[in-house]
Amino acid sequence: MWASAAGSRLSELQRSVALTYFKRHELFEVLTDSQLDILIDSVRQFDLQADDYLYHQHDHADSFFLLAEGQIKLSIIGVDGKQKVVEIVTPGKTMAEQVMFMPEQAYPLSAQAINNTTLYCISRNSCIQLIQENTEFCIRFLGKLCIRVDERLNEMISLTQETAGFRVAGYLVDLLPENSQDGYIIVLNTPKQVIASKLSIKPETFSRVMSSLTQKGIVRVKGREICVKDIEGLKAYK
């Protein structure tokens, strides 16, 4: 299924909720009240159901997005015709910022909802206006783009040089909040096959690694819940 091409303007209640998300986001918290009001006036809301597409690879790109609820998988179709998940976007994250400055304004990846999802759409024109008016916003925006490039480089290194076990363990470590203690419980809301695709492994390989982690006493798995019994052991797992 496809999302509505235009999204919807915000009602007064939706506007109030959206303001909460934008005010606490590191990218938008530097905006003045008047700048934030102008931005929210132009924001559109997309409400997707599981498997709905927000956009497809190569679609015309004139906006980027802030994810409020749910999850989005960003993917491409490989030469073998299979979908390859590049990134799993979670609440509070932005996506497609880089297209704001690309000569060819086209989305490089497809975006599909993993579950029921709400996103806020920020137009390119609104973004450019804020960059011109607010130096701190410009610096933070460029900083996010640099971080995104660095993340992609690290992913390439991991996929070419690290074992499947290291990748799975690293994925779980990334889900741990800062200063987590042994016994922290991770709830996996993302389907196993989606995680496996992102890590460039087969679903059965993911299952084997989880079994190994369980046998070594590093984690305990119960349904979608993963209790990390030994955080340092997880970080050291190869």
Summary of the structure (lengths in Angstrom):
residues: 238
radius of gyration: 19.1
end to end distance: 39.5
largest distance: 56.2
contacts: 686
relative contact order: 0.13
helix: 42%
strand: 24%
